[in-house]
Amino acid sequence: MADELSSFAKDVLLVKGLKSSTLVWRLVVLILAMVCGVYICSICLKQIGTSSRIGFLDIKVIQKPCPEPNIEPWEIPYVHYPNPKTYSRAECACHPVRYFAILSMQRSGSGWFETFLNSHANISSNGEIFSVKVRRSNMSTITETLDTIYNLDWLSSASKNECTTAVGLKWMLNQGLMQHHEQIAEYFRIHGVSVIFLFRRNLLRRMVSVLANEYDRNAKLLNGTHKSHVHSSKEAEILAKYRPTINSTLLIANLRQVNETTTKALEYFKSTRHIILYYEDVVKNRTKLMDVQDFLKVPQMNLKTRQVKIHKGSLSSQVENWNNVSKALTGTPYESFLHEDYRR
């Protein structure tokens, strides 16, 4: 009986030992399975991450540089690709743009001339920007304004729906241009700005226009409205009725001052790429507008304007004290102004 009990106890211990051993192995296998699972998951996650990055790189838009324009080497500094801050040029991004400035004096035909330029589908001339004093108060504000214009961020009625290929402004000599001529000439050189000089040959005619415009600024002959430029013959006739009286005593000194100012401007900006135009030449010969388009390297178009000339005919009919003026200029270098005339 004792032997049987002993044998039974041994059997029980053996079974318990086998059960314990089996449990341990099961735990070992479970742990190994878990480790393998974690390892496999980590490998899969890495692959998914790599695949995502590759997919992102595949769809990333890469900005390609614009193709080199087919131009002469000397033209390279004058060709630009502005990147406006206020909008995207989109399909126009690779259309090169030329910068220009019309340098002139009041009542020299610059407004009339600019309307011709703006009738071109690809030219934007933004008007007399520096007539506002704060924009020309110092060189910093001048530079900031020019940067805005040439970066195509200056939005005005001159802005184009088509791709702009030439952008600029008109700048009067007495609007900070002569005062800061050295810095401005350097700006033009660095930024590749081309200059269009536009002056009048007959400075006496210009003086008549200046005096008449100053009178209308106060008189407001057109239904209480002052207009420097008109678009109808009727309006032109009304304004032309005023005949200014010219101070014959100061006449020669005034003409000399204007002539010296234009001469200085030509000297100050002679190193800038430029073209010189005279109002009278453009009036008589519209092929001069073709020369300007060639100068700006834009496609040739038939340029038009709606503006109507105000003062027509001989000067003697436009000046109240013509005899005094004629007497003052006879025998002087300015005598030719009395006789020069043109019809258009």
Disulfide bonds with the S-S distance in Angstrom:
Cys66-Cys94 2.14
Cys92-Cys163 1.93
